[in-house]
Amino acid sequence: MKMRPIAAALLLASSALAAPAAAQDAKETVNLSAPEQRFGRVSFDGRSLKIDGKRTVIWSGEFHPFRLPSPDLWRDILQKMKASGFNTVALYFDWGFHSPKKGVYDFSGIRDIDRLLTMADEEGLYVMTRAGPYVNAELTRGGFPGWLVNQRGKARTDDPEYMAAADEWLTRINAIIARHQINGDGKGNKGSVILHQIENELAATTPAQRRYMDHLYAKARADGINVPIFHNDQGRNGYWVPENSPVEKVVKGPNDMYAFDGYPGGTCTVQGKPTRGSAAPDWGYYGPGGARGGASASPNTPGFAAEFGGGWFDYWGSNGGYECNAIQRGKRFQRVFYGTNLANGINIQSFYMLYGGTSWGWLPAPVVFTSYDYGSAISEPRTIRPKAEELKQLGGLIAAVPDLAGMVPAGSVQISSPNIQVYHNKSPETDARFLMVTHKPSNGQTNDSFTITADLPDGRYTLPQAGPMQLNGFDAKWLVAGVKLGGQKLVYSTSELQALLKVDGSDVALIYGRAGEQGETVLRYAGAPKVTVVEGNVTSAFDASKGDLRLNYAHQGRAIVTIEGADRPKLTLLIGDEAEGARYWRQDSAAGTVLVRGPALVRTATVRGGQLALTGDTAAETPLEIWAPAKLRTLSWNGAPVALRAGKAGSRVASKPLAGPAEIALPRLTGWKMAEGSPEAKPGFDDSKWAAIDNRSSASITARPDGQPNMGMDSYGFHDGDVWYRGRFTGTADAKLLRLFYGAGGSGLAQVWLDGQFVGQHELPSGLPRPITTGVAELALPDAAQAQGEHVLSVMVRNNGHNWDLDVDDFHKEARGIVSASIEAPGGRSFGVPIAWKIQGKQGGEDIADPVRGVANNGGLYGERVGWHLPGFDDSQWQAATVPSARATAGTSWYRTRFDLAVPKGQDATIGIAFGDTETPRSKARYRVLIFVNGWNMGQFIAHIGPQRVFPVPEGILDHRGTNHIALAVTSDGAAGDALEDVRLVTLHNVRGGLPVRMVAAPSRPSDLN
């Protein structure tokens, strides 16, 4: 994703949002004669992607495996995506996550990409791979490895040094991806990768960038990538459009397809309340056209939104926007914006994010904090939000009506209300219709009654015939007409279609609408069919002159109708309101598609002889009803047999409800022990093995004063987290002030001691529009500095991440750690007191001590270097402590405790760690905490900056049926009240079901480290 200042991001969004044309008037000429371009099983033309020759709407969501460091849970997310109606997953890969040192790469454990891609294939998901080299994704350095910061060659150009480094990464990641392509790799390996991205948001378009792009494309092909290749444009700029585009005034490149990203729709207010922002943009058929007209920049390739807003990031110092974001870009937003895209010919859409996860350890860029929930459809604790239920319904329509792929504008319709607009599209092959209904403009929030008069495949109709339909508030309707549904002919429906399946030769369809609204469905028959109302209130009338059977009803709860016509298979029509529709899950099995009503999630449907084996989750006691072939005589749920009885209209019902989860008894966190953790501040501390600061070369873009040595932490192999400096100087009468110029990322920190006495601290500002990532601290030195003899300055700098490189300006090379230090006299007059500095960061530097947890896990605190964060550390000699703490010591203090969990077997839960009053985003107490759970750094809490106060810990990191250890590195200025608040466990997600999750094996004792 692009990470811009908020103001600039909103400006970008609004600049692309020209006033929408009347939705029925397409402005862009559709290229129906674009040549089909073939890449094995994958092909495309100007209208859609094709897989095995079949037009396919790519309905995708983004998932970052590095933000969920429990690989068994990757399958949980993939299953939830598939169950929520998605057919594709988009995957970023973080170069820096795999490479702690030049030439060193790790693809095992939590970095096992081969395993991830195998899972995606097993779960029936296509894959879009996004391998970088640069990804951004609000990651430190935008995904570049730490060692690249020391490279002089300009990144994201054709500089030979940079390209050699990029090739080092690409050789390895491309080899894994090639094995998992849908076309295979020619060596007997294959999977489900259908599209491959070679760069991300490369806005610079110089000849150096063109040569770079040419190199990346050639490298991918040389490494065996045989699926279509694309680049994700940073907005709809027409950058890196395929060479065969006939459009002028675009920047062309070596890609096979043109893709762009967009995050329109406004954001949440400072008060944490949602807005409705701008109207949905017409980026394609109904837009202004030209080079910036979305799909029109590349009419020979299908409309492709490689990232479209599925939420929005949050930042240090905000009021906590993820729940607001789940609403702002939630239900209704999805209908309005994603449907507008589909109507505009954007047949490939990927929503960023579908599951955001956790930027644990030192993964985050300077602007974002630990949580990367993003307000996404699947929350950080892995709960399915209401917006995921709506996505399931929309994805169900896409699966049920393959004719939606490659639709083009079908001509104007008549609308009875000026407040309503309708996008009217058709399939050139089948004449099936898609009627996308929104307000005019689409962010309108009025309640409107209206009718639509249109020439449809089965005649000219005013729909509905029984009276107007409603569009209330911010909303949209996805309607289809002239569509073949199994053996049925749907003339039109004012209800939305969610699922279609065939059971023993009969058709079953599920339609739904807003609660209380009237609905009308018309089906075509050769003669009057037999209509039986099995449940609810439905009226019917047959027009023999047309062969139309018209059904009228209210969307309230559920109604069931069976229809038997001489010329068509029997149809069971399930009619519900939205809440009723959300209770259904469609799953494919070896015996055909099955429909399941009731559980909170249905993960899989497997056939074993005559048994249908379902797996899934229940959030409470729930009934179970299925529509499945009769030959599947028995049923199991999560391995346990389920007795069935006959239901209504061919369904079968569980004889008793499925059990819900038991409550989880969480222990209180007691028995705390504490040790002071800043021994580096003491003048007698042994720093003999630390690296001496010298004048070694630096690639930093941050200038330092003449005569200053190179103090930047990266030059010494320390790239993440905290770094310590110790400087010795001879006292003098003018030693009154210490001036530090340092880099530490957003909300970064510097603390200073003189001869063991705490001098003070300095914090960098947080938040947006752009985090301040470097600053100058001026601290008055105590009188002791003026005494003759040697003195020791001790400085700790907390680096909250390196910048991204979005604008190709080597911004990721901005200095971290101290840039310069000087001792000054009163009035700001500096004088030449030489200071002999040493530096120490992460244990081992680039030769990391804990390769299992990896680069992101540790910085350079003393406790980290000696293993205080590990579960097997012996803290028996530490002093007993109480939490909340009554006092704090300047510097870092470590708190440790242990606790046992007994989550009932067969339950899936997410348990979090909460600090203080979780109802407020920040407190008056000024302190910060690094949170280690069983040795894993699960994030940073900054009490006075916020907003995050609850930190989810995934199972696999947390032992749900065993003993766990928490270690908290609490950093404070030592002032009264700036001490650790209450710490407790909370349950964030709890269902019966889930998947087996193993503990992630990792070093336990300090002696286990390298």
URFEN-V525196 format. One record per pair of residues at least 4 apart in sequence whose ideal C-beta (glycine too) atoms are under 8 Angstrom apart, sorted by the first residue. I is the first residue (numbers start at 1). GAP is how many residues later the second one is. Records with the same first field share a line. If there is no record, write none. Layout:
I: GAP  GAP
This chain:
1: 135  136  137  260  262  306  312  351
2: 7  134  199  232  233  259  261  804
3: 133  135  310  362  364  801  803
4: 4  5  8  802
5: 4  763  764  765
6: 4  261  762  763
7: 4  761  762
8: 4  761
9: 4  254
10: 4  256  257
11: 4
12: 4  223
13: 4  249  250  251  252  264  265
14: 264
16: 219  220  246  248  265  267  276
17: 247  261  262  264
18: 263  264  269  270
19: 422
20: 259  260  261  262  266  267  401  420  421  422
21: 4  6  261  265  266  267
22: 390  399  418
23: 259  263  320  398  399  400  401  413  415  417
24: 387  388  389  391  397  398  399  400
25: 261  387
26: 4  259  260  382  383
27: 255  258  259  260  261  262  266
28: 256  257  258  259  261  265  267  268  317
29: 260  270
30: 16  17  255  315  378  379
31: 15  268  269
32: 14  15  376  396
34: 11  12  13  265  266  267
35: 10  265
36: 7  8  9  14
37: 6  7  8  191  219  263  264
38: 4  5
39: 4  144  187  188  189  217
40: 142  143  186  187
41: 10  11  141  142
42: 7  8  9  140  141  152  153  185  186
43: 6  7  10
44: 4  5  6  184  213  257  258
45: 5  255  257  361
46: 253  254  255  256
47: 8  255  298  300  358  359  360  361
48: 7  8  9  254  299  300  357  358
49: 6  7  9  145  146  253  298  299  356
50: 4  5  6
51: 5  75  131  143
54: 348
55: 347  350  351
56: 31  346  349
57: 30  285  290  291  341  345  347  348
58: 29  30  68  70  136  137  289  290  291  292
59: 26  27  28  29  290  336  339
60: 26  27  28  29  30  66  68  288  289  290  291
61: 20  25  27  28  29  249  289  290  292  293  294  316
62: 27  28  29  30  245  248  288  289  290  291  292  293
63: 14  15  18  26  27  28  290  291  292  294
64: 4  27  28  30  73  289  292  293  308
65: 6  9  26  45  48  51
66: 27  28  31  44  45  297
67: 289  290  291  292  293  296  305
68: 5  6  9  287  289  290  886
69: 41  291  784  867  885  887  888  931
70: 4  40  884  885  886  887  927  930
71: 38  39  41  44  45  885  929
72: 4  884  923  924  925  926
73: 4  309  881  882  883  922  924
74: 4  41  42  45
75: 4  44  48  920
76: 4  306  832  918  919
77: 4  278  301  305
78: 4  11  41  42  45  47
79: 4  44  524  525  916
80: 4  275  298  302  304  308  521  523
81: 5  8  42  44  273  274  297
82: 4  5  41  42  43
83: 309  502  504  518  519  520
84: 293  294  300  304  305  307  308  311
85: 306  307  308  309  310  311  313  314
86: 39  268  305  309
87: 37  38  39  308  311  312
88: 37  38  39  40  106  262
89: 31  36  37  38  39  265
90: 37  38  40  216  260  262
91: 25  26  29  36  37  38  39
92: 38  40  43  45  51
93: 4  5  20  36  37  38  39  42  80
94: 4  38  41  43  45  49  269
95: 4  37  38  40  48  49  50  74  78
96: 43  44  45  47  48  49  50  52  759
97: 14  46  266  757  758  759
98: 7  8  9  13  71  74  75
99: 5  6  7  46  48  70  756
100: 4  6  45  46  47  746  747  748  751  754  755
101: 46  745  746
102: 43  45  63  66  744
103: 65
104: 742
105: 64  67
106: 5  745  748
107: 4  5  6  7  65  69
108: 4
109: 743  891  892
110: 743  744  890
111: 743
112: 4
113: 4  60  63  64
114: 4  62  65  66
115: 4
116: 4
117: 4  10  59  60  62  63  74  75  76
118: 4  62  73
119: 4
120: 5  7  71  72
121: 4  6  59  70  71
124: 68  464
125: 67
126: 56  66  67  68
127: 53  64  65  66  67
128: 65  66  67  68  69  178  222
129: 48  64  66  67  68
130: 5  67  70  102  176
131: 39  42  43  46  65  66  67
132: 11  34  37  38  41  67  68
133: 10  11  23  33  36  37  66  83
134: 8  9  10  21  22  65  66  68  671
135: 4  7  8  65
136: 6  7  64  65  668  670
137: 5  6
138: 175  221  226  227  229  230  234  666
139: 4  220  224  225  226  665
140: 222  223  224  225  226  580  661  662
141: 4  5  7  8  224  660  661  662  663  664  671
142: 223  661  662  663  664  670
144: 4  5  11  661  668
145: 24  710
146: 568  573  574  656  700  709
147: 4  570  572  699
148: 7  14  17  664
149: 550  551  565  570  653  663  664
150: 548  549  564  565
151: 4  10  11  14  548
152: 9  545  547
153: 4  6  7  8  9  10  12
154: 5  8  654  656
155: 4  7  650  653  655  657
156: 6  43  46  48  53  56  649  652
157: 5  49  51  52  55  651
158: 5  50  51  53  54  57
159: 4  49
160: 4
161: 4
162: 4
163: 4  49  52
164: 4
165: 4
166: 4  50
167: 4  52
168: 4
169: 4
170: 4  46  49  50  53
171: 4  52
172: 4
173: 4
174: 4  45  46  49  50  51
175: 4  48  49
176: 4
177: 4  16  19  48
178: 7  11  45  46  47  48
179: 6  8  10  11  12
180: 9  10  11  12  13
181: 4  9  10  12  13  44  45  46
182: 8  9  10  11  12  45
183: 7  43  44
184: 4  5  6
185: 4  5  39  41
186: 38
193: 34
194: 33  34
195: 32  33  34  35  62  153
196: 24  29  31  32  33  34
197: 32  33  34  35  62  109
198: 15  18  19  22  31  32  33  57
199: 13  14  17  32  33  41
200: 31  32
201: 31  32  33  60  605
202: 7  10  11  29  32  37  38  606
203: 31  34  36  603  604  605
204: 5  603  604
205: 4  5  34  35  46
206: 4
207: 4
208: 4
209: 4  599
210: 4  43
211: 4
212: 4
213: 4  18  27  40  41  42
214: 4  39  40
215: 4
216: 4  38
217: 4  12  36  37  38
218: 4  36
219: 4
220: 5  9
221: 4  5  8
225: 4
228: 28  29
229: 25  26  27  28
230: 25  26  27  28  29  74  76
231: 8  9  22  24  27  28
232: 27  28  29  74  75
233: 4  5  6  7  25  26  27  28
234: 5  26  27  572
235: 25  26  27
236: 24  26  47  56  57  58  61
237: 14  23  55
238: 9  11  12  13  20  53  54  59
239: 11  12  14
240: 11  12  13  15  18
241: 4  6  9  10  11  12  14  17  56  57
242: 10  11  13  14  15  16  56  58  59
243: 9  10  11
244: 56
245: 5  7  13  52  53  54  55  56
246: 53  54
247: 43  44  49  50  51  52
248: 43
249: 41  42
250: 41  47  48
256: 45
257: 41  44  45  47
258: 39  40  43  46
259: 45  46  47  89
260: 23  34  44  45  46
261: 44  45  46  47  91
262: 19  21  43  45  46  47
263: 44  45  46  49
264: 13  14  16  17  45  73
265: 11  12  13  15  44  63  64  68  72
266: 9  10  11  12  62
267: 8  10  45  54  58  61
268: 4  5  6  7  44  53  56  57  60
269: 4  5  6
270: 49
271: 48
272: 47  48  49  51  52
273: 51
274: 50  51  53  54
275: 53
276: 167  169  198
277: 51  166
278: 165
279: 162  163  164
280: 56  57  59  60  61  158  162  163
281: 6  13  59
282: 4  5  6  12  58  62
283: 4  10  11  12  20  22  58  61  63
284: 9  10  11  12  19  57  60  61  62
285: 10  58  59  60  123  124  140
286: 57  58  123  137
287: 6  7  9  57
288: 4  5
289: 4  7
290: 6
291: 5  6
292: 5
293: 4
294: 9  50  52
295: 4  6  7  8  9  49  50  51
302: 43  44  45  46  104
303: 38  41  42  43  44  45
304: 42  43  44
305: 36  41  43  44  45
306: 42  44
307: 43  44  45
308: 29  30  33  41  42  43  44
309: 20  28  42  43
310: 19  41  42  43  44  64  65  66  67
311: 11  14  15  18  41  42  45  62  63  64  65
312: 9  13  16  17  62  63
313: 54  55  59  61
314: 4  6  7  8  11  54  55  57  59  60  633
315: 52  53  54  431  451  452  453  456
316: 51  52  53  430  431  450  451  455  484  626  629  630
317: 430  449  450  605  628  629  630
318: 449  603  628  629
319: 602  628
320: 4  601  626  627  628
321: 4  54  626
322: 4  49  51  52  53  58
323: 4  52
324: 4  51
325: 4  5  49  50
326: 4  49  50  53  59  61
327: 48
328: 5  47
329: 4  5  46  58
330: 4  45  55  56  57  60
331: 4  55  56  58  59
332: 4  141  142  143  144
333: 4  141
334: 4  53  56  57  60
335: 4  55  59  140  141  142  143
336: 4  102  106  107  138  139  140
337: 4  105
338: 4  11  13  56
339: 4  55  84  97  99  137  139
340: 4  83  96  98  102  136
341: 5  8
342: 4  5  7  62  92  94
343: 64  80  82  91  93
344: 79
345: 62  63
347: 58  59
351: 26
352: 22
353: 4  19  21  23
354: 22  23  24
355: 21  22  23  27
356: 15  16  17  18  19  20  24
357: 15  16  23
358: 12  13  14  22  580  581  593  594  596
359: 4  5  9  10  11  12  13  580
360: 10  496  576  577  578  579
361: 359  492  495  496  497  575  576  577  578
362: 358  359  437  439  493  494  495  497  575
363: 493
364: 4  5  6  8  436  437
365: 380  436  437  438  439
366: 379  380  381  382  405  407  434  435  436  437
367: 379  400  401  403  404
368: 4
369: 570  571  573  578  579
370: 568  569  570  571  578  581
371: 9  568  577  580  581
372: 8
373: 6  7
376: 9
377: 7  8  10  11  14
378: 4  5  6  7  10
379: 4  6  610
380: 572
381: 529  531  571  607  608
382: 526  528  572  607
383: 527  605  606
384: 4  5  216  217
385: 4
386: 4  196
387: 4
388: 4
389: 4  193
390: 4  188  192
391: 4
392: 4  106  190  193
393: 4  103  105  119  185  188  189
394: 4  84
395: 4
396: 4  101  102  103  114  190
397: 4  7  81  83  99  100  101
398: 6
399: 100  187
400: 85  97  98  99  100  109
401: 31  33  79  82  84  96
403: 4  24  26  27  29  80
404: 23  28  30  76
406: 21  22  23
407: 18  19  20  25  27
408: 17  18  20
409: 14  15  16  17
410: 14  15  16  23
411: 13  44
412: 12
413: 9  11  22  39  40  41
414: 38  39  40
415: 5  6  7  35  36  37  38
416: 4  34  35  36  37  52
417: 31  32  33
418: 22
419: 20  21  25  27  29  31
420: 17  18  19  20  28  30  51
421: 16  17  18  19  21
422: 13  14  15  30  32
423: 11  12  13  15
424: 9  10  11  30
425: 8  9  10  11
426: 5  6  7  8  56
427: 4  5  6
430: 52  54
431: 26  51
432: 25  48  49  50  51  52
433: 21  23  24  47  48  49  50  59
434: 44  45  46
435: 17  19  42  44  45  46  57
436: 40  41  42  43
437: 15  34  39  40  42
438: 4  33  37  38
439: 4  5  6  7  9  32  35  36
440: 4
442: 34
443: 31
444: 30
445: 28  29
446: 27
447: 23  24  25  26
448: 22  23  24
449: 19  20  21
450: 18  19  21
451: 11  12  13  17  18
452: 10  11
453: 7  8  9  10
454: 6  7  9  27
455: 4  5
456: 4  5  25  26  35  36
457: 24  25
458: 23  24  31  33  66  88  90
459: 32  87
461: 4  30  31  61
463: 6  18  29  31  57  59
464: 4  5  30  54  55  56  88
465: 55  57  85
466: 52  54  84  86
467: 51
469: 8  25  48  49  50  51
470: 44  47  48
471: 4  5  6
472: 42  45
475: 39
477: 17  19
478: 18
479: 13  14  15  17
480: 10  12  13  17
481: 9  10  11  12
482: 8  9  10
483: 6  7
484: 4  5  6
485: 4  5  12  15  22  24
486: 14  15  16  21  23  83  85
487: 15  20  81  82  84
488: 19  21  35  80  81  83
489: 34  35  79
490: 31  32  33  34
491: 31  32  33  57
492: 29  30
493: 4  18  26  27  28  29
494: 19  24  25  26  27
495: 16  17  18  24  25  26  60  80
496: 15  16  17
497: 12  13  14
498: 12  13  14  83  86  88
499: 9  10  11  85  87  96
500: 7  8  9  10
501: 6  7  85  91  92  93  94  126
502: 4  5  6  67  90  91
503: 4  5  69  89  124  125  126  147
504: 125  126  146
505: 64  65
506: 63  64  65  66  144
507: 62  63  64  65
508: 63  64  66  87  119  142
509: 62  63  64  65
510: 64  66  71  74  85
511: 8  10  62  63  64  65
512: 43  63  64  65  66  68  69
513: 4  6  42  64  65
514: 41  63  64
515: 40  41  62  63  64
516: 38  39  40  61
517: 37  38
518: 34  35  36  37
519: 33  34  35  36  56
520: 30  31  32  33
521: 29  30  52
522: 26  27  28  29
523: 25  26  28  40  48
524: 22  23  24  25
525: 4  17  22  24  40  41  42  43
526: 21  39  40  41
527: 17  20  38  39  40
528: 14  16  21
529: 13  20  34  35  36  37  39
530: 33  34  35
531: 9  18  20  30  31  32
532: 29  30  31  32
533: 4  5  26  27  28
534: 26  27  28  114  115
535: 23  24  25  113  114
536: 17  20  21  22  23  24  39
537: 16  17  22
538: 13  14  15  21  23  37
539: 12  13  14
540: 9  10  11  12  21
541: 8  9
542: 6  7  8
543: 4  5  6  7
549: 14  16
551: 10  22
553: 6  22
555: 20  21  22  23
556: 21
557: 19  20  23
558: 16  17  18  22
559: 15  16  17
560: 12  13  14  15  88  89
561: 11  12  14
562: 8  9  10  11  87
563: 7  8  10
564: 6  7
572: 55  77  78
574: 10
576: 4  5  7  8
577: 4
578: 4
579: 4
580: 4
583: 14  15
584: 11  12  13
585: 10  11  12  14  16  17  31
586: 7  8  9  10
587: 6  7  9  15  17  18  27
588: 4  5  6  17
589: 4  5  16  17  18  23  39
590: 16  17
591: 16  21  37  38  40  41
592: 36  37
594: 11  18  32  33  34  38
595: 31  32  33
596: 6  9  18  20  28  29  30
597: 26  27  28  29  54
598: 24  25  26  27  60
599: 17  18  19  23  25  59  394
600: 16  17  18  19  20  22  391  393
601: 15  16  390  392
602: 12  13  14
603: 12  13  14  390  392
604: 9  10  11  12
605: 7  8  9
606: 6  7  8  9
607: 4  5  6  25
608: 5
610: 21  22  23  24
611: 21  22  23  24  25
612: 14  16  20  22  23  24
613: 22  23  26
614: 12  21  22  23  24
615: 22  23  24  378
616: 21  22  377
617: 291  374  375  376  377
618: 4  40  41  42  43  373  374  375
619: 41  42  371  372
620: 40  41
621: 36  37  38  39
622: 35  36  38
623: 30  31  34  35
624: 13  18  29  30  33  34
625: 22  26  27  28  29
626: 9  18  25  26  27
627: 23  24
628: 4  24
634: 7  10
635: 6  7  9  17  19
636: 4  5  6
637: 5  17  21
638: 268  354  355
642: 12  13  16
643: 11  12  13
644: 8  9  10  11
645: 7  8  10
646: 5  6  7
647: 4  5  6
654: 4
658: 334
659: 333
660: 331  332
661: 243  246  248  329  330  331
662: 242  245  330
663: 327
664: 239  240  243  245  247  323  326
665: 237
666: 235  245  318  319  320  321
667: 232  233  234  318
668: 316
669: 214  228  230  297  314  315  316
670: 227
671: 226  227
672: 208  209  210  211  223  224  225
673: 202  205  206  207  208  222  223  224
674: 204  205  206  207  219  220  221  222
675: 188  193  200  203  204  218  219
676: 213  215  216  217  218
677: 184  185  186  191  214  215  216  217  292
678: 75  116  118  184  212  213  214
679: 6  183
680: 5  7  44  46  114  116  160  182
681: 4  72  75  77  113  210
682: 74  112
683: 72  73  108  109
685: 41  109
687: 39  151  153
690: 36  148  149  150
691: 25  147  148  149
692: 144  145  146
693: 16  17  18  32  143  144  145  146
694: 15  16
695: 14  15
696: 14  19
697: 13  18
698: 12  14  16  17
699: 111  114
700: 12  14  15  113  114  115
701: 108  109  110  112  113  114
702: 10  41  72  111  112  113  117
704: 4  6  7  37  111  115  116
705: 36  115  117
708: 111  112  113
709: 128
710: 5
711: 14  106  107  108  109  110  126  128
712: 4  31  103  104  105  106  107
713: 5  6  10  84  86  103  104  126  128
714: 4  5  101  102  103
716: 123  125  129
717: 124  128  129
718: 5  99  121  122  123  124  127  142
719: 83  97  122  123  127  136
720: 79  121  122  135  136  138  139
721: 77  78  120  121  137  138  139  140  143
722: 74  75  76  77  119  137  138  139  142
723: 73  74  76  93  94  116  117  118  136  137
724: 70  71  72  73  115  116  117  136  138
725: 68  69  70  71  72  92  93  112  113  114
726: 66  67  68  69  111  112
727: 65  66  68  94  108  109  110  111
728: 62  63  64  65  107  108
729: 6  61  62  64  94  104  105  106  107
730: 58  59  60  61  103
731: 4  53  54  55  56  57  58  59  60
732: 54  56  99  101
733: 53
734: 52  89  90  91  92  95  97
735: 46  50  51  56  88  90  98
736: 44  45  49  50  88  89  90
737: 41  42  43  44  86  87  88  89  91
738: 14  21  39  40  41  43  55  83  84  85  86
739: 37  38  39  82  83  84  85  91
740: 10  12  22  36  37  38  39  55  78  80  81
741: 33  34  35  77  78  79  80
742: 6  8  32  33  34  35  55  73  75  76  77
743: 5  30  31  56  71  72  73  74  76
744: 4  5  6  20  29  30  31  53  54  55  56  72  73
745: 19  26  28  54  55  56  57  58  71
746: 18  19  20  21  25  26  27  54  55
747: 16  17  18  19  24  53  195  198
748: 15  16  25  27  49  50  51  52
749: 12  13  14  15  47  48  49  179  222
750: 11  12  27  45  46  47  48  68
751: 7  9  10  44  45  139  140  220  222
752: 6  7  8  9  25  27  41  42  43
753: 4  5  6  40  41  42  137  138
754: 5  27  28  30  31  37  38  39  40
755: 29  36  37
756: 36  38
757: 25  27
758: 132  133  215  216
759: 20  21  22  23
760: 19  20  213
761: 16  212
762: 13  15  17
764: 7  8  9  10  11
765: 6  7  10
766: 5  179
767: 4
773: 30  41
774: 40  41  45
781: 4  5  42
783: 4
784: 7
785: 6  38
787: 4
793: 28  42
795: 23  26
796: 95  96
797: 19  20  21
798: 61  130  173
799: 17  18  60
800: 140
802: 10  12  14
803: 8  9  11
804: 7  8
805: 4  5  6  7
806: 5
807: 4
815: 4
817: 22
818: 19
821: 14  16
822: 8
823: 7  8  10  12
824: 4  5  6  7
825: 4  5  6
840: 20  25
841: 4  18  19
842: 6  7  16  17  18  22  23
843: 5  6  15  17  21  22  166
844: 4  5  166
847: 163
848: 6  7  10  162
849: 9  160  161
850: 4  7  8  85  152  153  159  160
851: 159
852: 149  150  151
853: 4  5  82  83  84  149  150
856: 81
857: 78  79  80
858: 6  11  79
859: 5  71
860: 4  5
861: 4  31  69  108
862: 4  6  30
863: 4  5  6  29  31  104  106
864: 4  5  105
866: 140
867: 6  138  139  142
868: 5  7  26  28  99
869: 4  63  66  68  98  100
870: 65  95  97  133  134  135  136  138  139
871: 27  63  64  93  94  133
872: 132  133  134  136
873: 23  94  132  133
875: 21
878: 18
881: 4  14
882: 4
883: 12  97  99  100
884: 32  95  96  97  98  99
885: 10  85  94  95
886: 93
887: 89  92
888: 5  39  82  84  85  86  87  90  91  92
889: 4  83  85
890: 82  83  84
891: 80  81  83
892: 77  78  79
893: 76  77  79
894: 73  74  75  76
895: 71  72  73  75  85
896: 69  70  71  72
897: 68  69
898: 65  66  67  68
899: 64  65  67  86
900: 62  63  64
901: 10  57  58  59  60  61  63
902: 59
903: 4  6  8  57  58
905: 56
906: 86  87  88
907: 83  84  85  86  87
908: 47  81  82  83  84  85  86  87
909: 46  51  78  80  81  82  85
910: 42  43  44  45  77  78  79  80
911: 41  42  47  49  74  75  76  77
912: 38  39  40  41  73  74  75  76
913: 18  20  25  37  38  40  53  70  71  72  73
914: 4  35  36  37  69  70  71  72
915: 14  26  28  34  35  66  67  68
916: 7  9  27  33  65  66
917: 6  32  64
918: 31  32  68
920: 26  29
921: 25  26  28
922: 21  22  23  24  25
923: 20  21  58
924: 20  53
925: 18  19  52  53  54  56
926: 17  18  46  47  49  52
927: 15  16  17  43  44  45  46  51  52  53
928: 12  13  14  15  42  43  44
929: 11  12  13  14  39  40  41  42  51
930: 7  9  10  38  39  41
931: 6  7  8  9  10  20  35  37
932: 4  5  6  34  35  36  37
933: 5  20  24  25  31  32  33
934: 23  24  25  30  31  68
935: 30  67  68  69
936: 21  64  66
938: 13  15  19
939: 9  12
941: 7  8  10
942: 4
943: 38
950: 36  38
952: 36
953: 4  5
954: 4
955: 5  42
956: 41  42  43  44
957: 42  43
958: 6
959: 4  5  40
960: 37
966: 17
968: 12  15
970: 9  10
972: 6  7
973: 5
974: 4
1003: 5  6
1004: 4
